Amino acid sequence: MAGIETEANLTQRLQAIEHDRIELLQQAVEVLRGIQSGNQAMLTEALAGVVGFAYLLGVQLGIPAHRIDHEVITAFREVLGEENPRARDIDEVVRHLKTRV
């Protein structure tokens, strides 16, 4: 009986991951629509959806949210090492994430 419950749990978990993966892609599409329309409220909501579902998907796959933050900080620090016209914006994101890590 325990094997059947384990299979059911695994199936439910895989279905949840698949659902959230699709939702992440749909939110990414909404980001593009928000950019195209110029609707800042729509864009903000879609960006929040991308970030939120990325965290959720990571957690479901065994990656803690703080680890994702750390990886973003590491990647952006590498980008900041190069001459980058977006340095100020990247630095703002890094500072924000560092307050959470």
C-alpha positions, 0 to 999 in steps of 0.5 A, a space after each residue: 500500500 505504501 508503494 501506491 501512495 508513493 506513486 500517487 504522491 510522485 504523480 501529483 508532484 510531477 503534475 504540479 511541476 508541469 502546471 507551474 512550468 506552463 504557468 511560468 511560460 505563460 507569465 513570460 508571454 504576459 511580460 512581452 505583452 506588457 512591454 508591447 502594450 506599455 501597460 506598466 501595471 500589467 507588466 509589473 503583474 507579469 514580472 511578479 508572476 515570472 519571479 514567483 513561479 520561478 521560485 515555486 518551481 525551484 522549491 518544488 525541484 529541491 532548490 531553496 529560494 535563497 539559493 536562487 537569489 544567491 545565484 542571481 547575485 553571483 551572475 550579476 556580479 560577474 556582469 558588473 565586472 565587465 563594462 556594462 551600460 546597465 551597471 546601475 540597474 544591475 547594482 540595484 537588483 543585487 543590493 535588493 537581493 542582498 538584503 534578502 539573502 
